[in-house]
């Protein structure tokens, strides 16, 4: 993680918010579509859609 994502993670960790810090690693990480194998950034995909991730998004 870099930039704001890293700052958020570090801040959560410093304040013993370990569940939040762990969630941020998922939000700002990558995922793989189970249907086509495409790798995408979770936060990037979430930002581009109001419905969130779905099976039909490949």
C-alpha positions as CSV (number, residue, x, y, z in Angstrom):
1,X,0.0,0.0,0.0
2,X,1.1,3.5,-0.7
3,X,-0.2,7.1,-0.2
4,X,-3.4,7.6,1.7
5,X,-4.1,3.9,1.9
6,X,-0.8,3.3,3.7
7,X,-1.5,6.3,6.0
8,X,-4.9,4.9,6.9
9,X,-3.4,1.5,7.6
10,X,-0.6,2.9,9.8
11,X,-2.9,5.1,11.7
12,X,-5.4,2.2,12.4
13,X,-2.5,0.0,13.5
14,X,-1.0,2.7,15.8
15,X,-4.4,3.0,17.5
16,X,-4.8,-0.7,18.0
17,X,-7.6,-0.9,15.5
18,X,-6.4,-4.2,14.1
19,X,-9.7,-5.3,12.6
20,X,-9.9,-2.0,10.6
21,X,-6.2,-2.3,9.6
22,X,-6.8,-5.9,8.3
23,X,-9.9,-4.7,6.4
24,X,-7.9,-1.9,4.7
25,X,-5.5,-4.5,3.4
26,X,-8.4,-6.2,1.6
27,X,-10.0,-3.0,0.4
28,X,-6.7,-1.7,-1.1
29,X,-5.5,-5.0,-2.3
30,X,-6.1,-7.0,-5.5
31,X,-8.7,-9.7,-6.2
32,X,-9.0,-12.3,-9.0
33,X,-12.3,-12.8,-10.9
34,X,-13.3,-16.5,-10.4
35,X,-14.9,-16.6,-13.8
36,X,-12.2,-15.1,-16.1
37,X,-9.1,-14.9,-13.9
38,X,-8.8,-11.1,-14.4
39,X,-6.8,-9.4,-11.6
40,X,-8.3,-6.1,-10.4
41,X,-7.9,-3.6,-7.6
42,X,-10.8,-3.9,-5.2
43,X,-10.9,-0.2,-4.4
44,X,-10.6,0.8,-8.0
45,X,-13.5,-1.5,-9.0
46,X,-15.6,-0.3,-6.2
47,X,-15.0,3.3,-7.1
48,X,-16.3,2.7,-10.6
49,X,-19.6,1.1,-9.7
50,X,-22.5,1.9,-7.3
51,X,-23.5,-1.8,-7.1
52,X,-20.1,-3.1,-6.0
53,X,-18.5,-6.3,-7.2
54,X,-20.7,-8.8,-8.8
55,X,-20.4,-11.9,-10.9
56,X,-21.5,-10.1,-14.0
57,X,-18.7,-7.5,-13.7
58,X,-16.1,-9.3,-15.8
